[in-house]
Each structure stands twice: as structure tokens, then as C-alpha cells.
Amino acid sequence: MKMTKKKAQALLKAFKSGLSMVLAVVLMGNITQPMRVLAASPEESALTTTAVAETAAEAPEAPSTVQDALLEVCQENQAIPQEMDEKCAKDLFGILMQESRGKADAVGDHGWARGWFQINRWYNKDVTIECAEDLRCSADWTLNHLLKNKYLKYSNWAIWCHNGCGISRSYVPAVHYKSEKYWDEPLVILTADEQRSQVALK
């Protein structure tokens, strides 16, 4: 039996209509399925908890001592060769001990010098008080200041320039002396606010 063009078009239309209905039913069925994310099995929950615990265990701890924090600053600075990391950290530590005796809340030079490294904000207006009192921020700034003064080639000159190039002849020997004397005595990191609180309680 020969199918007319009209019948063929009608049959094609019916087929498309039926296909559309099947697709609609399938899609509706998927939408009404419960979400498995909200109903994990006890085994899946245990695996997730273990994975989170392992991730937390792998996260590096923040340094607890000033020495460790300064060593990290030197290690993370691309300009410092790896073999100089410890010397760099010791030099920063010596400057810190000479300038503030390891106190984040130290204030000098009639209020202009602030924080761990006594960064003088009269000469360095780009440094905020918050940065000067933050160990990592002030150590980063101090190391970059040393590098600008050719620290890698003339380390003593660069250290001298932290206090003012050529001002005090005793400055560099004092920095080295305090570095050697106190480096092996762990200095716990206390923020400026914590140190101010301790003073207020006395």
C-alpha cells in the first residue's frame, strides 16, 4: 500500500509529539529524585570526616617563635639565595632585638618609630602602624629595605642603613652581638595588642 505525502507528514508529526512526551516524563522523573548529597551513608560520612582531618593535619602550622617567622620570611623572598636563609634570618633578628628588644608595641623617636623593627614613619610614610607592629609585614619591609641597600653584596652596610647610613658606628656590631646571643633562645610571638594588654594588667 502506497503512503500518501499527507499521511507521511501526519505520521511524522505524531512520532515527534510522542517523543516529546517521553522526554518530558524522563526529565520530570530525574527532577523528583532525592539528592544523594544530602543523605550520605555512614560510610561516606566517615570517609569525608577522615579526609577533612587528614587535610587539616597536612596544613602547615603558623610559626610560634620570632626566629621561625623570620626564617620563613627569608626563605620566601626570591632574592635571597637558599644558602643565605639562616644568615638573613639572624641579621633580621639582630636588628629586631637591637631596635625593639623583641616588642611589637615598641615606640621610639618621639612616636615616629614603631613596632618590631622601629620603622621610622617620618622617613617611610608608606609604612602603616599596623604593618610596623605586624611581625611578618615589618620583616618583609625591612628585608626589602636591606636589599635596596645592596644587602647581598654589602650586608653590614645594608644593616647600618636600617638605622641611618653611617650614623652610629656601634650599630652593626650590636646587631651581630644580639643575634648571636639570643638566636638560640626561642622568642614567643606576642602581638602588639597582647603586649599592651599585659602592660595594662600590671
Secondary structure, 3 states (H helix, E strand, C coil): CCCCHHHHHHHHHHHHHHHHHHHHHHHHHHHCCCCHHHHCCHHHHHHHHHHHHHHHHHCCCCCCEHHHHHHHHHHHCCCCCHHHHHHHHHHHHHHHHHHHCCCCCCEEHHHCEECCCCEECCCCCCCCHHHHHCHHHHHHHHHHHHHHCCCCCCHHHHHHHHCCCCCCCCHHHHHHHHHHHHCCCCCECCCHHHHHHHHHHC
